[in-house]
Each structure stands twice: as structure tokens, then as C-alpha cells.
Amino acid sequence: MQLLDKINDNKAYDIVYNFVEKYQGKFPADLLGELSRLLSIKYKITMDAMTLREVSQIIWDKIEQENKLVKLAKLERDLKRDTSSQDYYCEVCNVKLPKTEYDYSMTNFGKSLCLHHQREKRASPHALKLYEAMRKRGVFCELESYNSSKHIDIAVRDARLYIGIDGEHHNLDPEQLVIDLMKDEESSKEGFATKRYSLKEIDESLDGIADALTEVIKQRAKKFQQEKFFPQESIKNF
């Protein structure tokens, strides 16, 4: 538990958690070694690959236990639920929910949540911070959006821009890097630019990033509003 506390205190938890969630208890030895070196060099956490495997397994066991508890809680609620007609409301904002939306929320989150708060529940802390900072600046954007099969941390459709918030493993894991490049290429073909930020950049420069994005989004949105069509040639990296 002391090692887990140390990882959390050093802001490395997101990286380790994403690694555990991706490999679901089947941790490749070579990547454990790479992750161990990353923790040592960047976060000053000394942990050999064997110990890191044990810590990762503890985190994975917790994830599995939480998933089991959610399913059991849903079963209990289903057994207690009145079969007569009833209304459903978001536990956070009290907006009325359709039955299908309520059922999905209970199955996946164990709570009655509207779509907006379902997205907040799924979002990483860093994506949520940037989303909230942009919303405060008047930017209309979507948190935890999807396009075809692609997951998007933040989408600004008026500006044809996708924003990704990535852990260090996105740069260190060749498999993940190839996946990211393919997703960005697909988005470009669909007319959307992609801007990616690291967890460290969000931690250290949140306000500056939000200010810069707000200005760029205004420019892009204005440009696309003036055009009848959106040719791919007009999508440029920035």
C-alpha cells in the first residue's frame, strides 16, 4: 500500500492505472520493464519489474472488485425495483431520464446519471480539467465523445478539432503510438485536426493551454462557418 500511495503522490497513478486497464492483468514483461524505468527516471519511484507487476495486479484486482460490486448493486436494485410505471432522474442534476438512458447508466456506472454526467464519470481527471477550463471560456465542446469506433477525449465539432489527453505510455509503447497515428490519420481524412497533450502539460499549463485553444477554436470555427464546404486541404496542424 505504501508503494501505491507513493505512485499516487507523484502523479504517476494515471499512467499506471491506464497500463493496468489496458492489459487487464496480463502484463508484458518488456513493458513492465519500460514502465519501471519511466517511474524511476521521471517520478523518482524506484521499483523493479517484479514489484511493479505485484502493484499492477493489486490495482487490477481492485478494478475487478469494483466492477463486481457495480453488477451486484444493479442486481439488487433490479430485484427491489417496482415494476409499475415510474420516472427516472439524474442523481447529480435531477434531469428526467428516458428508461433506456437510465438502464445504461445503472449497468455501466451503478448510478442514475444523464448523458452529460455519464461522460464526466468516464472522463480522466485531466480531460475533465481541460474540458471545464474551456467551458468556462465559452467554448462549446463535447467530453468523452465518439466518432465511428474512435474514442475522443474532447471534441470541438464547430472547429473540426479533436483533443487527446495522453499518458506517457502513448509515446513509449510502439503499439499504442501506431494506434494513435492511425486514429489521427482517419480523423484527418474525415476533416478533423487532432491536437494531443500530455498529462504533464495539463498539470503544468492548464490555463495557458485553455487560452490558446480558445483562440484557435474561434479562428477555425469562423473560417468553417464562412465556407460552404470543408475541403481536407483546409485542415492544418497547428
GUVEX-474091 format. One record per residue (C-alpha): residue in three letters; chain; y, z negated, x. Coordinates in steps of 0.1 Angstrom, whole numbers, plus 5000, padded with zeros to 4 digits. Example, Ala and Ser with C-alpha at 12.3 -4.5 7.8 and 13.67 -1.06 7.14 Angstrom:
2
+-----+-------+------+------+------+
: res : chain :    v :    w :    u :
+-----+-------+------+------+------+
: ala :     A : 4955 : 4922 : 5123 :
: ser :     A : 4989 : 4929 : 5137 :
+-----+-------+------+------+------+
This chain:
238
+-----+-------+------+------+------+
: res : chain :    v :    w :    u :
+-----+-------+------+------+------+
: met :     A : 5000 : 5000 : 5000 :
: gln :     A : 5024 : 4993 : 5029 :
: leu :     A : 5019 : 5030 : 5041 :
: leu :     A : 5027 : 5042 : 5005 :
: asp :     A : 5059 : 5020 : 5005 :
: lys :     A : 5069 : 5034 : 5038 :
: ile :     A : 5064 : 5070 : 5027 :
: asn :     A : 5085 : 5063 : 4996 :
: asp :     A : 5112 : 5045 : 5016 :
: asn :     A : 5115 : 5075 : 5039 :
: lys :     A : 5120 : 5100 : 5010 :
: ala :     A : 5087 : 5117 : 5020 :
: tyr :     A : 5069 : 5108 : 4988 :
: asp :     A : 5078 : 5142 : 4971 :
: ile :     A : 5062 : 5161 : 4999 :
: val :     A : 5030 : 5140 : 5000 :
: tyr :     A : 5028 : 5140 : 4962 :
: asn :     A : 5031 : 5178 : 4959 :
: phe :     A : 5005 : 5182 : 4986 :
: val :     A : 4981 : 5158 : 4967 :
: glu :     A : 4988 : 5175 : 4934 :
: lys :     A : 4982 : 5210 : 4948 :
: tyr :     A : 4949 : 5203 : 4965 :
: gln :     A : 4936 : 5177 : 4938 :
: gly :     A : 4915 : 5155 : 4960 :
: lys :     A : 4902 : 5184 : 4982 :
: phe :     A : 4925 : 5182 : 5012 :
: pro :     A : 4920 : 5208 : 5040 :
: ala :     A : 4917 : 5191 : 5074 :
: asp :     A : 4941 : 5215 : 5092 :
: leu :     A : 4968 : 5210 : 5066 :
: leu :     A : 4963 : 5172 : 5068 :
: gly :     A : 4970 : 5175 : 5105 :
: glu :     A : 5001 : 5196 : 5099 :
: leu :     A : 5014 : 5172 : 5073 :
: ser :     A : 5007 : 5142 : 5096 :
: arg :     A : 5028 : 5159 : 5123 :
: leu :     A : 5056 : 5166 : 5098 :
: leu :     A : 5057 : 5130 : 5087 :
: ser :     A : 5057 : 5118 : 5123 :
: ile :     A : 5085 : 5142 : 5135 :
: lys :     A : 5108 : 5142 : 5106 :
: tyr :     A : 5103 : 5109 : 5088 :
: lys :     A : 5091 : 5088 : 5118 :
: ile :     A : 5060 : 5078 : 5099 :
: thr :     A : 5030 : 5076 : 5123 :
: met :     A : 4998 : 5083 : 5105 :
: asp :     A : 4967 : 5101 : 5118 :
: ala :     A : 4950 : 5127 : 5096 :
: met :     A : 4922 : 5103 : 5086 :
: thr :     A : 4946 : 5077 : 5074 :
: leu :     A : 4967 : 5103 : 5056 :
: arg :     A : 4935 : 5115 : 5038 :
: glu :     A : 4929 : 5080 : 5026 :
: val :     A : 4965 : 5076 : 5014 :
: ser :     A : 4964 : 5110 : 4997 :
: gln :     A : 4932 : 5100 : 4979 :
: ile :     A : 4948 : 5068 : 4967 :
: ile :     A : 4977 : 5089 : 4952 :
: trp :     A : 4952 : 5114 : 4937 :
: asp :     A : 4932 : 5085 : 4921 :
: lys :     A : 4965 : 5072 : 4905 :
: ile :     A : 4973 : 5107 : 4891 :
: glu :     A : 4938 : 5110 : 4876 :
: gln :     A : 4941 : 5075 : 4862 :
: glu :     A : 4974 : 5082 : 4846 :
: asn :     A : 4960 : 5114 : 4831 :
: lys :     A : 4931 : 5095 : 4816 :
: leu :     A : 4954 : 5069 : 4802 :
: val :     A : 4975 : 5095 : 4785 :
: lys :     A : 4945 : 5111 : 4769 :
: leu :     A : 4931 : 5077 : 4757 :
: ala :     A : 4966 : 5068 : 4743 :
: lys :     A : 4966 : 5101 : 4724 :
: leu :     A : 4931 : 5095 : 4710 :
: glu :     A : 4942 : 5060 : 4698 :
: arg :     A : 4973 : 5074 : 4682 :
: asp :     A : 4953 : 5102 : 4665 :
: leu :     A : 4929 : 5077 : 4651 :
: lys :     A : 4957 : 5055 : 4638 :
: arg :     A : 4978 : 5083 : 4625 :
: asp :     A : 4985 : 5086 : 4588 :
: thr :     A : 4971 : 5119 : 4576 :
: ser :     A : 4997 : 5122 : 4549 :
: ser :     A : 5029 : 5143 : 4555 :
: gln :     A : 5053 : 5127 : 4580 :
: asp :     A : 5082 : 5136 : 4602 :
: tyr :     A : 5083 : 5135 : 4640 :
: tyr :     A : 5112 : 5127 : 4662 :
: cys :     A : 5120 : 5128 : 4700 :
: glu :     A : 5119 : 5093 : 4714 :
: val :     A : 5149 : 5100 : 4736 :
: cys :     A : 5174 : 5119 : 4714 :
: asn :     A : 5159 : 5114 : 4679 :
: val :     A : 5160 : 5151 : 4671 :
: lys :     A : 5134 : 5161 : 4645 :
: leu :     A : 5104 : 5179 : 4659 :
: pro :     A : 5081 : 5206 : 4645 :
: lys :     A : 5045 : 5194 : 4642 :
: thr :     A : 5033 : 5219 : 4669 :
: glu :     A : 5060 : 5207 : 4694 :
: tyr :     A : 5051 : 5171 : 4687 :
: asp :     A : 5014 : 5177 : 4692 :
: tyr :     A : 5021 : 5195 : 4725 :
: ser :     A : 5043 : 5167 : 4737 :
: met :     A : 5017 : 5140 : 4728 :
: thr :     A : 4989 : 5159 : 4746 :
: asn :     A : 5008 : 5166 : 4778 :
: phe :     A : 5032 : 5136 : 4781 :
: gly :     A : 5018 : 5109 : 4759 :
: lys :     A : 5052 : 5106 : 4742 :
: ser :     A : 5071 : 5123 : 4713 :
: leu :     A : 5096 : 5145 : 4732 :
: cys :     A : 5117 : 5175 : 4723 :
: leu :     A : 5115 : 5206 : 4745 :
: his :     A : 5146 : 5196 : 4764 :
: his :     A : 5132 : 5162 : 4773 :
: gln :     A : 5097 : 5176 : 4780 :
: arg :     A : 5114 : 5198 : 4807 :
: glu :     A : 5131 : 5167 : 4821 :
: lys :     A : 5097 : 5149 : 4822 :
: arg :     A : 5081 : 5177 : 4841 :
: ala :     A : 5110 : 5184 : 4865 :
: ser :     A : 5111 : 5170 : 4900 :
: pro :     A : 5138 : 5144 : 4907 :
: his :     A : 5156 : 5168 : 4930 :
: ala :     A : 5156 : 5197 : 4905 :
: leu :     A : 5168 : 5173 : 4878 :
: lys :     A : 5197 : 5161 : 4900 :
: leu :     A : 5209 : 5196 : 4907 :
: tyr :     A : 5205 : 5206 : 4870 :
: glu :     A : 5226 : 5177 : 4859 :
: ala :     A : 5252 : 5183 : 4885 :
: met :     A : 5255 : 5220 : 4874 :
: arg :     A : 5256 : 5210 : 4837 :
: lys :     A : 5285 : 5186 : 4845 :
: arg :     A : 5304 : 5216 : 4859 :
: gly :     A : 5299 : 5236 : 4827 :
: val :     A : 5271 : 5258 : 4839 :
: phe :     A : 5246 : 5268 : 4811 :
: cys :     A : 5212 : 5267 : 4828 :
: glu :     A : 5176 : 5260 : 4819 :
: leu :     A : 5155 : 5233 : 4836 :
: glu :     A : 5118 : 5239 : 4841 :
: ser :     A : 5118 : 5275 : 4828 :
: tyr :     A : 5091 : 5301 : 4829 :
: asn :     A : 5092 : 5339 : 4833 :
: ser :     A : 5058 : 5356 : 4827 :
: ser :     A : 5035 : 5334 : 4848 :
: lys :     A : 5062 : 5322 : 4872 :
: his :     A : 5075 : 5286 : 4871 :
: ile :     A : 5112 : 5283 : 4878 :
: asp :     A : 5129 : 5250 : 4886 :
: ile :     A : 5163 : 5261 : 4873 :
: ala :     A : 5172 : 5295 : 4856 :
: val :     A : 5207 : 5308 : 4850 :
: arg :     A : 5200 : 5339 : 4829 :
: asp :     A : 5236 : 5349 : 4823 :
: ala :     A : 5240 : 5353 : 4861 :
: arg :     A : 5204 : 5366 : 4866 :
: leu :     A : 5197 : 5338 : 4891 :
: tyr :     A : 5166 : 5316 : 4897 :
: ile :     A : 5170 : 5284 : 4918 :
: gly :     A : 5140 : 5269 : 4935 :
: ile :     A : 5138 : 5233 : 4949 :
: asp :     A : 5110 : 5232 : 4976 :
: gly :     A : 5093 : 5206 : 4997 :
: glu :     A : 5088 : 5212 : 5034 :
: his :     A : 5053 : 5224 : 5028 :
: his :     A : 5067 : 5256 : 5013 :
: asn :     A : 5079 : 5265 : 5048 :
: leu :     A : 5049 : 5251 : 5067 :
: asp :     A : 5020 : 5263 : 5046 :
: pro :     A : 5014 : 5301 : 5052 :
: glu :     A : 4996 : 5304 : 5018 :
: gln :     A : 5025 : 5288 : 4999 :
: leu :     A : 5050 : 5309 : 5018 :
: val :     A : 5032 : 5341 : 5008 :
: ile :     A : 5031 : 5330 : 4972 :
: asp :     A : 5069 : 5322 : 4972 :
: leu :     A : 5077 : 5356 : 4988 :
: met :     A : 5056 : 5374 : 4962 :
: lys :     A : 5073 : 5355 : 4933 :
: asp :     A : 5108 : 5363 : 4947 :
: glu :     A : 5099 : 5399 : 4951 :
: glu :     A : 5087 : 5401 : 4915 :
: ser :     A : 5119 : 5384 : 4903 :
: ser :     A : 5140 : 5409 : 4922 :
: lys :     A : 5122 : 5438 : 4906 :
: glu :     A : 5130 : 5421 : 4872 :
: gly :     A : 5167 : 5420 : 4882 :
: phe :     A : 5169 : 5383 : 4892 :
: ala :     A : 5180 : 5369 : 4925 :
: thr :     A : 5164 : 5338 : 4939 :
: lys :     A : 5181 : 5310 : 4958 :
: arg :     A : 5159 : 5283 : 4973 :
: tyr :     A : 5170 : 5248 : 4986 :
: ser :     A : 5150 : 5222 : 5004 :
: leu :     A : 5147 : 5186 : 4993 :
: lys :     A : 5168 : 5175 : 5023 :
: glu :     A : 5196 : 5199 : 5014 :
: ile :     A : 5197 : 5184 : 4978 :
: asp :     A : 5197 : 5149 : 4992 :
: glu :     A : 5225 : 5155 : 5017 :
: ser :     A : 5247 : 5181 : 5000 :
: leu :     A : 5242 : 5179 : 4962 :
: asp :     A : 5279 : 5181 : 4952 :
: gly :     A : 5286 : 5209 : 4977 :
: ile :     A : 5256 : 5230 : 4965 :
: ala :     A : 5265 : 5225 : 4929 :
: asp :     A : 5302 : 5235 : 4935 :
: ala :     A : 5291 : 5266 : 4954 :
: leu :     A : 5265 : 5276 : 4928 :
: thr :     A : 5290 : 5272 : 4900 :
: glu :     A : 5315 : 5296 : 4917 :
: val :     A : 5288 : 5322 : 4924 :
: ile :     A : 5274 : 5319 : 4889 :
: lys :     A : 5308 : 5325 : 4874 :
: gln :     A : 5312 : 5356 : 4895 :
: arg :     A : 5278 : 5370 : 4888 :
: ala :     A : 5280 : 5363 : 4851 :
: lys :     A : 5314 : 5380 : 4848 :
: lys :     A : 5300 : 5410 : 4867 :
: phe :     A : 5270 : 5414 : 4845 :
: gln :     A : 5290 : 5409 : 4813 :
: gln :     A : 5311 : 5439 : 4823 :
: glu :     A : 5281 : 5461 : 4829 :
: lys :     A : 5262 : 5478 : 4801 :
: phe :     A : 5231 : 5480 : 4822 :
: phe :     A : 5218 : 5458 : 4850 :
: pro :     A : 5206 : 5480 : 4879 :
: gln :     A : 5184 : 5464 : 4905 :
: glu :     A : 5209 : 5477 : 4932 :
: ser :     A : 5234 : 5452 : 4919 :
: ile :     A : 5213 : 5422 : 4926 :
: lys :     A : 5221 : 5410 : 4961 :
: asn :     A : 5211 : 5379 : 4981 :
: phe :     A : 5238 : 5355 : 4989 :
+-----+-------+------+------+------+
